[in-house]
Amino acid sequence: MAVEPPRFDLTQLNPEAYRHLTQLEALIARHVEPTLYHLIKLRASQINGCAFCLAMHTDQALHHGETPERIVSLDAWEESPLYTDKERAALAWTEELTLIADTGASSEAYEELKAHFSADEIGWLILAAVQINAWNRIAISSRSQYDPAMFAPPPQHKATEPA
């Protein structure tokens, strides 16, 4: 199957809605530990098959100090010794919410989550999983392709010194 060209610029989906999604993203990021948030984003994106989000969140996770070994082992997190029990609980919950039509957000996964997170933290984890699933659906439906330059800050112009 050939890669389809982008259908539209995802940032132009609806500028007001896009702005609110990015604001929610920033809010969630202030409440979920960065390493865990990267794992949540990557795992949901693996399940959903979102090439855009996998590329972007791998890039971001590596930039923030995540190891390549943990990233490539994420698809087998249940068998890998590289993740903490707390991360495992969050990853299981992410899978439950990403596949909610199949799992119904099981009581077993929720109880394991409660062993590691407060009620407030669980609320933020739910929002984190919901948010990345929304982004996956937007990126996949738009056929967007990740380019790190998309999110790079604009170049800073140096003040010129008088001659």
N, C-alpha and C positions, 0 to 999 in steps of 0.2 A: 504494500500500500504506500503510495507516494504521500509525502508531506504536503498538505494543502497550504496555499498561501493564506495569510491572515485575512479574515473576513472584514474586520474593522479594527481600529485602534481602541484597545480596551479602555484607555484613559478617556476616550470620547464617548463611552457607552451612554452615559448621562452625567455630565460634569457635576451636577449637584449631588447625585447619588454616589458617584465615585469619590467625591470629597468626603462624604459622610462615612463611606467604607474605610477610607484611609485614616480618618479620625478615630474610628472604632478600633482599627488596627493599632494605632498608637496608644490608645487607652488600655487595651488588653496587654500590650507589651510592657506597660508600667506595672502590671500586676502578676505577670507570669514570668518566672525566672527565665532569662534568655536561652540558656542551653536547653531547658525543657521545652520552651516554645518552639525552638528550631526542630527538635525531635518530633513534636506534634505536627508541625507543618509538613515535614518531610514524610512522616508515616502516612498521613491522610493523602498526600499527593501521590505516594506510591500506590496506594489502594485505588485511587481514582484515575491513575495513569495520566497525570498532568505534567507534561514535559516542561512547560513554562515554569511552573512552581517548583518542580524538582531541581531545575537548573538554578533558579533564583535562590531558593532556600539552601541548597548545597553551597553556593557561592557565599551567602551570608553566614551560614554556620561555620564554614572554614575561616572566614574573616574574623569571626568572634571566638576563635580558638577551638572549635570542635575538631576532633581527629578524623582523618579519612577512614580509619579502621571502624570507628563507630558508625559513620555514615553508611559505609558499604555493608555493614552487618545489620543495619536497621530492619531490613526485610525479614530477618531471622532473629529478632530481638528476644523472642521467647526461649531460644536455644543458646543465646550468646551470654557469656559472663560479663560483658562490657557495660551492662546497664544496672543501675541501682534498683532496689525494690520499689522505690518511689517512682522512678522513671517507668518501670514496668507497669505499675498501676495506671499511670497516666497514658501510656501507650495502649494498654488494653481498653481503657475508656475511650480513647480517640478512635480505635477500631470499632468499638460498639456504636459510637455516634455516627461514624462515617458509613457504617453498614446498618444503620438503624432499622431499615425495612426487614432485614434478616435477623437482627439481634434483639430488637426492642429495648435496647439499653438495659442489659441484664442486671438483676439484683446482685449476682456474684461479683461482677465488675464494679458495681457501685459500692458494695461493701468493702472491697479491696481498696478502692479509692479513698474511702472514709478513714482507713487505717493510716493514711499518709498525709491527708489534706484536710484543712478546716472546711466548714460549709462555705465560707466566703471564697476560699481558694478553688473549691469545686465549681462554684459559679463561674469563676474566671476561666477554668479549664473547659467548661462547657462552651463558653463564648469563644475560646481559642479554636476549638474543634469546629464549631459552627462557622466561624470566620474563614478558616482555611478551606472548608468545603465550599463556601460561597465563592471564594477566589478561584478554586479549581474549576467550578462550573462556568465561571465567566471566562477564564483563560481557555478552557477546552472549547467552549462554544464559539469563541471569537477566533480560534486557531492562532492565538498570539504566540510569538516566539520570543524567548528571553534574550535580551541584549543588556549586559551590565551597564552600558551607557544610559539606558533608559532612566535609571534611578541615581545616576551620578549627580553630585551638586554642580551647578553651573560653574564654569571656570571663573576664577577670581582675577580681575584685571588689576595689575600692579600699577600703582601711581607712578607716573614718570617723573623722574627728577629733572629739575631745570638744568639745561646745559651750561 
